[in-house]
């Protein structure tokens, strides 16, 4: 996801609060949500979860301007075919650490972690980095 301090006017999505069901489904499709989610059998389960998820990034206001950055390493990932979140938006996370920052690309759209092969590669990076930490 984009760095938390992304300005409102640079956020590449519509706030879902005012969207009716069809508009909300279209917004979800813009994030590459699988069409199966919109089926009558599943939408009743997924709709409230998706609305709650969207509320998090729709309404989040960064309130920590001026706070010191974290002192630990930070690794961020971005999907190379993400239609909404671009590399420079994820690069913004680098402002939140004085430790090492690494931006890694993952082949895929916004929901690339749901792809089994990409998930395995991503989790391997996480495991490798955790193994390198001195605890």
N, C-alpha and C positions, 0 to 999 in steps of 0.2 A: 504494500500500500504506500501511498505517498507519505512524505514526512508529515508529522502532526501539525506543523506550523504553516502548511500550504494555505495561502490566502483564499478567502471565500470565492473571489472572482476567478481564480485559477483552478478550482476544483472541476474536474472533467465529468461531472455527473449532475443530474437534476435531483434536487431534494425530493424525497419520495412522500413526505408528509401530505402534500396537496394532490398527489396523483391518485386517480381512480384505479380500479383493478387492472384494466387493460393497459393504461399508461405505466403502471408499476411493472407489469409483466414485460412490457417493452424495455423498460429501464433495466430489468434483470437480464434480459436477452443481450443487452449491450455489454454485460459483464460475462457473457458466454455461459450463462446458466443453461444446463442441459434441458432441452425441450420437454423431456419426460417429466420434469418437476411440475410443469404446468398442466399436466393431465388431471382430469377430475378426481382420479383416485389418490393423487399425491398433493395437489395444490392446497387442500384444506390443512394438511400437516405442515407443509413448507411455507405457506404464505405468512403466518404469524412469526415464524423464525426469521424469514427473509426481511420482513418489515422491521423487526427488532435489530437485526444485523445492520441494515441500512441506516437506522436511526443513529447507531454509534458513529458512523463516519459522516453522516449528514449534519449532525448537530454538535459535533465535538468542536469546542473552541479551545485553542491552545492558550493556556493561562500561565505558562512558566517562562515567559520571555525574561531574560536577564538572569535566570537561574544558572548555576554552573553546570556544564555538561558532565555526563558520566565519565568515569575514569577507566572503564573497561572496554575491551575490544568489541566491535559491533560489525556483524556481517548482515547485509541486506541482499535480497534476491528480487529480481524483476523478470516478468515473462516477456520474451522477445516479440510475441504476437499479441500482447495485451492492447486492446483497443482504447483503453481509458488511461491507464497508469503508464507513463513514459519513464524512461531511464532517468532523466534529470529530476523527476519528482521523487524517485526513490533515493537518488544521490543526496537529496536534502537531509537524509538521516545522518550524514557525516557530521553535521553541525552539533549533534547531540552526544558526542564522545570526544575525549582527548586521547583515547586509546586508538589502536589501529582500526581503520575502517576498510571494509572490503565490500565491493558491490559485485555480485555474481549474477550472470544471466542464466535463465532457465528457458529452454526452448519450449514455447507454448503460450497459450493465452492466459488471461487473468487467473483462471482456476487450474493452472499447471500442476499444483501439488496433488490434485486428484488423479493425475495420470500415474499409473503404477511405476513406470520406469523413472519418470522425473522425481517422484516421491522418494524412491530408493536412493537416487543420486543426491538429492537434497538432504535426506536424513544421514547419509554417509558423511557429507561435509560437516553437518552439525556434530555427529559423533566424533569425527576426527578432531574438530576444534575443541570439543569438551575434553578429549583425551590429552590435549596439549596444555590445558590449563594447570597451573600449579595450585593445588588446593591445600 
